[in-house]
Structures are given as structure tokens and as C-alpha cells.
Amino acid sequence: MASNMHKLCSSVAVAAIIALPLACSSDDAPGGAGTSGSNSGGNSSAGVSTNPTAGANTTAGVSSAGSTGTAGNNATAGTTSNAGASNGGNGGTGSGGMSGGASAGSSSGGAGPAVASPGCGMAAGQALNSWVEQPKLNVAGTDRQWWVWLPTNYDPNKAYPLVFNFHGCSSSDNIVPMNKVTGDKAILVRGTGISPNVCWDANATGNDVKFFDQMLADVIAKRCVDTTRVFATGYSSGSWLVNTLDCERGDKLRATGSVSGGTYGSKANCKGKYARIFIHDQDDMDNKISDGDDEELPRLVTANHCMPKSDTNPVMEAPTPCARYQGCDAGYPVIWCQTQGKMHDRQDSLAPGAFWGLFSSL
């Protein structure tokens, strides 16, 4: 790992397992380093100021183990599906096994048929419209704390998009507040990192990738999830983990979004294909753009067959200052939002709406 990749808190020793924590003073809730609650304006380094027509969406193909039927039909009770279906390709067949049978196409998301998880038909079993702690998951011998948010008017026979929310260092609720924008449209999940200063272990073979696997498996077994629309967001340390999951679990994720991210480890053999939105402030000295997002961005531009900036400037779009790369594969856009003057702020005035704008379009 390059020497300038990740800033550890001076008061925290480097753990034996690489935790990749971020600067403590800047990972607190908004207002620590940036301007709390400020507008998210700023200038983008990406060129033209005309609004594009949103890129075409594509139906995410799904691979489902042991299940039968064409997408669009009700699933057969008792069949089983892989946790987090593959996102590659168009169309696709197969039905996620479940009790009760939510029909494909009942998703709260955008275009394309939903593929319902085995948890469809099961009662909510928890309060709605609030974070509810779940039974702890044992990951590599350690009990891990995590929560699920079920939307207002949760319907157990309707397959919902699922959004993971990975926090910045300091506390488990230091997350991009997606619950402020998703309303009755999505199920949300968050957990707690246990690396020094409550950060995440972004090592590709680390326990937090395994923690993601277990949370995903538990949610789709008990809740009604559209397995073709699993998303992840991250702030600071959580963005480092998102950038690792992009590569290691890209076959489980339809799209991801990060604020102030960085990259850990090799990205030579990444899995799957997904849409991507980045938010990073040019004045962030705790997690500089050069700490990793400037590696992740061109990698995704290439992987999604977008036109590089050297050929055609990304086109500015709402919300400002986001810019969409041109020529990307249909349904797999890459969006870069470079702010200024916000430093290491979580950017709550920009990030939730920008992320959900992308996720809900897919």
C-alpha cells in the first residue's frame, strides 16, 4: 500500500489487521472539518455545463441457484437463490425462492424486473421506519452489531432495493443518511466496524468483507429484497470498504456511492459490473483524492466502457457539481462529483440525494 494511502489517527496504534481508519477529527458527523449543513456547490473539474439526457437503463440479469421459471412469474415456494444475484447481462431468467411469492417486477426501483429473495412473504417482525438492531452475527469468532431499517408501509410481498450504509470512523451512525431520501422505497442496512477508532477493515481478505456477506445473506433470507438491486454507500473509512467490495463483491452489487474514498490492494481481478458515483472534495486533506479515488475512477471508466475525459468531457448534471461520463455501457454510468471547500465533510446536503438519484434509476 502506498505510503500516502490512508491517514491513521495519531492516538491509535496500527492494528495487526489492517483497518484503514481515517482521521478521527474529520470522521465525526458533519461539521468536524467541513461546513456543517452547507450547500454542496463547488466547482467540478469535469467540463461542460449542459444537462444530458439520463443514460438508458438496462435490465440486470440474475443467476439463481436451484430455482426455475422466467423472470416475471411468481417464485415457487421453497426454492433457493444465491445471496445477491449476478448483475451482468440483460434480461435473465430464474426466480428467487420464497414463501408467499412476490412477483418479479414489483420492485420499488427503476426499470427491469425484480427478482424476489427467499425472505419475501415473511412478516416484518420489527418496527418500521427506524433502525432496529438485529441478532448479532458471528464473524470469525467475533459477534458483530448491525441494524435494519424497513421502509414505511413495508409490504412483505414486494421486493425492495437494499442499501448498505458503511460509516466513517468514530461511530456506527456516522453514515450518509439514506433514510432521509428513500422513504418507502428501500430497505437499509448498517453495521459497526471494530477496527481501531470504530473503523472498517478494508482488506480484501479481511473480516469486514465476510461481515458484508453475512449481513446480505441474513437480510435476503428474512426480508423481501430485490436481489438485482443491492447497493452500497460509504463515507470515509466506509468508502474504503465500499471500494474493496466493488472489486471483491461487484457481482453482488448493482451500484455503489462513496464520499471521500480510497483504494486498498490490487484491483486486477475484480468481479461483476456495477454503476458508480463518487463524491470527493478537492480540499479534503484527510482523505485526498490522490489517496485512491483517482485510481478507482479511471478503473470504473474503463470497466464500464465510458469515454475517458481526454476524449470527451463528462457532462454536468443535477445535482451540482456532478458530471456524468459519456458513452458508458447502458445502465452502468460513472458519475464524478468534485466539490470544493467542504474538506472531509460527509456532505449530507449532497450525498443522499445524489446516491438515491442514481440507485433509483437502475
C-alpha positions as a printed Julia matrix, in Angstrom:
362×3 Matrix{Float64}:
   0.0     0.0     0.0
   1.37    3.37   -0.96
   2.71    5.46    1.89
   0.17    8.21    1.35
  -2.88    5.98    1.13
  -4.53    6.21    4.48
  -4.22    8.51    7.47
  -4.37    6.79   10.88
  -5.33    8.76   13.99
  -2.18    9.71   15.84
  -3.62    8.36   19.05
  -4.42    4.95   17.58
  -1.82    2.29   17.03
  -1.83    0.41   13.73
  -3.71   -2.83   14.27
  -2.3    -6.18   13.27
  -5.17   -6.49   10.83
  -5.05   -3.53    8.5
  -8.05   -1.42    9.47
  -7.52    1.6     7.21
  -9.08    4.11    9.61
  -9.4     7.74    8.68
  -8.51   10.9    10.56
 -10.51   11.0    13.79
 -11.25   14.69   13.88
 -12.68   14.57   10.39
 -14.68   11.37   10.6
 -17.16   12.7    13.09
 -20.61   13.79   11.91
 -20.72   16.77    9.53
 -19.27   19.96   10.93
 -15.98   18.44   12.1
 -13.81   19.51    9.21
 -16.24   20.75    6.62
 -19.04   23.25    6.82
 -21.99   21.6     8.51
 -25.22   21.71    6.59
 -23.79   23.9     3.87
 -24.85   23.71    0.27
 -22.83   21.24   -1.67
 -21.94   23.52   -4.57
 -18.3    23.7    -5.55
 -16.73   23.52   -8.97
 -16.22   20.31  -10.83
 -13.04   19.71  -12.72
 -15.11   17.95  -15.36
 -16.02   20.27  -18.17
 -19.25   21.13  -19.92
 -22.27   22.78  -18.3
 -25.09   21.28  -20.31
 -27.5    18.81  -18.82
 -27.59   15.42  -20.5
 -30.42   13.07  -21.01
 -30.11   10.33  -18.43
 -28.45    7.23  -19.79
 -30.59    4.3   -20.76
 -31.24    1.7   -18.12
 -30.73   -1.98  -18.62
 -32.29   -4.97  -17.06
 -29.84   -6.62  -14.72
 -29.52  -10.3   -15.45
 -29.66  -12.63  -12.45
 -28.27  -16.05  -11.79
 -30.28  -18.07   -9.33
 -29.19  -21.4    -7.95
 -31.73  -24.18   -7.82
 -34.65  -22.09   -8.96
 -36.73  -22.16  -12.1
 -39.09  -20.05  -14.08
 -38.91  -16.91  -16.16
 -38.43  -13.57  -14.5
 -41.86  -12.02  -14.18
 -43.52  -15.13  -12.8
 -44.15  -15.79   -9.14
 -41.44  -17.78   -7.47
 -42.05  -21.31   -6.37
 -42.14  -21.61   -2.6
 -39.21  -23.48   -1.23
 -36.69  -22.8    -3.98
 -33.43  -21.17   -3.07
 -31.45  -18.38   -4.64
 -27.89  -17.2    -4.34
 -27.34  -14.28   -1.98
 -27.06  -11.31   -4.25
 -27.57  -12.36   -7.82
 -25.21  -11.53  -10.62
 -25.78   -8.16  -12.2
 -24.27   -8.82  -15.59
 -26.15   -9.1   -18.84
 -29.63   -8.28  -19.99
 -32.83   -9.95  -19.07
 -32.18  -13.24  -17.38
 -34.34  -15.99  -16.05
 -34.85  -17.57  -12.7
 -36.95  -16.82   -9.66
 -35.76  -16.29   -6.12
 -37.26  -18.96   -3.89
 -39.55  -17.75   -1.12
 -42.76  -18.22    0.75
 -45.65  -16.11   -0.4
 -44.26  -15.31   -3.85
 -43.57  -11.68   -4.63
 -43.83  -11.19   -8.34
 -40.85  -10.09  -10.38
 -41.5    -6.54  -11.49
 -42.84   -5.43   -8.11
 -39.63   -3.63   -7.19
 -39.65   -0.09   -5.83
 -36.64    0.6    -8.06
 -36.41    1.66  -11.68
 -36.59   -0.28  -14.91
 -36.17   -4.04  -15.09
 -37.92   -6.94  -13.38
 -37.33   -7.55   -9.7
 -36.02  -10.9    -8.52
 -37.5   -11.59   -5.11
 -35.46  -13.02   -2.27
 -36.36  -16.05   -0.11
 -37.49  -13.67    2.65
 -40.5   -12.46    0.68
 -43.76  -13.4     2.33
 -42.31  -13.29    5.84
 -43.72  -10.83    8.36
 -41.62   -7.75    9.1
 -41.01   -8.81   12.69
 -39.71   -5.36   13.68
 -40.69   -1.71   13.86
 -40.88    0.18   10.58
 -39.21    3.44    9.61
 -36.49    3.14   12.27
 -33.15    1.46   12.83
 -33.7    -1.82   14.65
 -30.76   -3.82   15.97
 -30.62   -7.41   14.73
 -29.34  -10.54   16.47
 -25.56  -10.38   16.36
 -23.71  -12.18   13.59
 -20.61  -14.16   14.49
 -17.84  -13.31   12.05
 -14.57  -15.19   12.51
 -15.33  -15.73   16.19
 -16.47  -12.17   16.96
 -20.09  -11.11   17.48
 -20.92   -8.16   15.24
 -23.53   -5.48   15.77
 -25.83   -4.41   12.94
 -29.23   -2.84   12.19
 -32.0    -2.99    9.59
 -34.36   -0.17    8.54
 -37.63   -1.29    6.97
 -39.48    1.35    4.97
 -42.77    2.98    5.8
 -45.66    0.66    4.87
 -43.29   -2.25    4.33
 -45.02   -4.91    2.2
 -43.55   -8.41    2.72
 -44.71   -9.41   -0.77
 -42.98   -6.52   -2.55
 -39.31   -6.83   -3.48
 -37.4    -3.74   -2.33
 -33.97   -2.41   -3.26
 -31.44   -2.95   -0.46
 -28.94   -0.25    0.51
 -25.93   -0.91    2.74
 -24.6     2.11    4.66
 -20.97    1.95    5.81
 -19.95    4.55    8.39
 -16.92    6.74    8.82
 -14.65    6.2    11.81
 -15.89    7.16   15.29
 -19.38    5.62   15.45
 -21.76    3.27   13.67
 -24.27    6.05   12.96
 -21.71    8.23   11.14
 -23.33    7.29    7.84
 -24.68    9.04    4.79
 -28.34    9.36    5.93
 -30.02    7.49    3.1
 -33.16    7.05    5.24
 -33.82   10.77    4.66
 -34.43   10.18    0.95
 -35.53    6.58    0.43
 -38.93    6.91    2.14
 -40.99    3.81    1.42
 -38.75    2.72   -1.44
 -35.89    0.71    0.1
 -34.6    -1.48    2.91
 -31.46   -0.15    4.59
 -28.68   -1.93    6.5
 -25.8    -0.66    8.61
 -23.24   -2.35   10.84
 -20.36   -1.45   13.15
 -16.7    -1.63   12.28
 -14.45   -2.91   15.04
 -11.04   -1.81   13.85
  -9.29    0.91   15.92
 -11.4     4.06   16.39
 -14.5     2.18   15.16
 -13.24    1.97   11.59
 -13.56   -0.69    8.91
 -11.06   -3.31    7.82
 -10.89   -2.75    4.05
  -8.52   -5.62    3.41
  -9.89   -7.75    0.57
  -9.49  -10.89    2.69
 -10.47   -9.19    5.95
 -13.36   -9.9     8.26
 -15.48   -6.94    7.15
 -15.91   -8.34    3.65
 -17.13  -11.51    5.4
 -19.37   -9.37    7.61
 -20.97   -7.9     4.47
 -21.57  -11.44    3.17
 -23.33  -12.48    6.37
 -25.48   -9.37    6.61
 -26.54   -9.78    2.98
 -27.39  -13.46    3.45
 -29.42  -12.76    6.59
 -31.41   -9.9     5.08
 -32.38  -11.71    1.9
 -33.38  -14.77    3.95
 -35.74  -12.73    6.18
 -36.82   -9.65    4.21
 -38.33   -9.12    0.78
 -35.37   -7.87   -1.26
 -34.94   -7.38   -4.98
 -31.63   -9.24   -5.36
 -30.85   -7.42   -8.63
 -30.8    -4.08   -6.79
 -28.35   -4.33   -3.92
 -26.47   -1.06   -3.36
 -23.77    0.2    -1.0
 -22.79    3.65    0.25
 -19.81    4.67    2.33
 -18.27    7.7     3.96
 -14.56    7.97    4.72
 -13.47    4.62    6.22
 -16.76    3.21    4.92
 -15.81    4.39    1.43
 -12.58    2.44    1.6
 -14.64   -0.66    2.37
 -17.07    0.15   -0.46
 -14.14    0.41   -2.86
 -12.98   -3.02   -1.71
 -16.48   -4.51   -2.05
 -16.71   -3.0    -5.54
 -13.93   -5.34   -6.56
 -14.43   -8.35   -4.29
 -18.24   -8.41   -4.35
 -19.06   -6.48   -7.51
 -21.15   -9.46   -8.63
 -23.48   -8.79   -5.67
 -23.83   -5.02   -6.13
 -25.82   -3.11   -8.75
 -24.31    0.28   -7.91
 -22.27    1.99   -5.21
 -21.64    5.51   -3.96
 -18.89    6.95   -1.8
 -17.9    10.19   -0.09
 -14.16   10.7     0.39
 -12.97    7.24   -0.57
  -9.68    5.49   -1.09
  -8.4     2.26   -2.56
  -6.69   -0.64   -0.85
  -4.89   -3.51   -2.53
  -4.81   -4.87   -6.04
  -7.79   -4.45   -8.36
  -6.53   -6.84  -11.03
  -9.26   -9.48  -10.75
 -12.46   -7.64   -9.86
 -15.82   -9.37  -10.12
 -19.08   -8.25  -11.67
 -20.22   -4.96  -13.12
 -21.94   -2.03  -11.45
 -22.78    1.65  -11.77
 -20.77    4.11   -9.68
 -20.99    7.6    -8.21
 -18.11    9.35   -6.41
 -18.23   12.44   -4.2
 -14.89   13.88   -3.14
 -13.8    17.35   -2.09
 -10.7    18.78   -3.71
  -9.7    20.35   -0.36
 -10.01   17.12    1.67
  -6.62   16.72    3.34
  -7.63   13.73    5.48
  -8.52   11.54    2.52
  -7.01   13.18   -0.51
  -8.36   12.39   -3.95
  -4.9    11.04   -4.7
  -5.31    8.52   -1.84
  -7.35    6.29   -4.09
 -10.4     7.74   -5.83
  -8.11    8.9    -8.63
  -7.34    5.19   -9.13
 -10.91    3.94   -8.73
 -12.39    6.48  -11.13
 -10.34    5.57  -14.23
 -10.72    1.88  -13.41
 -14.52    2.18  -13.49
 -14.44    4.41  -16.57
 -12.52    1.68  -18.37
 -14.55   -1.23  -16.96
 -17.87    0.38  -17.99
 -16.51    1.38  -21.42
 -17.04    5.09  -20.81
 -15.23    7.71  -22.86
 -12.18    9.0   -20.94
 -12.04   12.66  -20.09
  -9.16   13.08  -22.52
 -11.6    12.27  -25.35
 -14.83   13.89  -24.16
 -15.51   15.9   -21.04
 -18.06   14.43  -18.64
 -21.34   16.33  -18.83
 -22.55   18.33  -15.85
 -25.91   17.32  -14.41
 -28.04   17.78  -11.31
 -27.17   17.83   -8.53
 -24.29   20.28   -8.94
 -21.36   19.62   -9.25
 -21.86   16.09  -10.54
 -20.68   15.15  -14.03
 -21.59   12.01  -15.96
 -19.0    10.28  -18.14
 -20.18    9.79  -21.7
 -20.51    6.59  -23.69
 -20.75    4.23  -20.7
 -22.49    0.9   -21.16
 -26.26    1.34  -20.89
 -27.33    1.12  -17.27
 -23.77    1.37  -15.93
 -22.99    5.08  -15.65
 -19.98    6.55  -13.89
 -20.59    9.89  -12.16
 -17.94   12.1   -10.54
 -18.93   14.9    -8.13
 -15.93   17.02   -7.13
 -16.74   19.7    -4.56
 -14.53   22.38   -3.08
 -14.29   23.94    0.37
 -16.05   21.04    2.13
 -12.85   19.27    3.15
 -13.6    15.96    4.91
 -17.28   16.64    5.49
 -19.88   13.89    4.97
 -21.76   16.22    2.61
 -25.26   15.31    3.78
 -26.75   18.09    1.66
 -25.44   16.42   -1.5
 -24.7    12.74   -0.98
 -28.06   11.13   -0.05
 -29.98   12.67   -2.95
 -27.19   12.13   -5.46
 -26.79    8.49   -4.47
 -30.5     7.73   -4.45
 -30.93    9.54   -7.74
 -28.59    7.0    -9.33
 -29.8     3.93   -7.44
 -33.49    4.56   -8.08
 -32.86    4.99  -11.82
 -31.46    1.48  -12.22
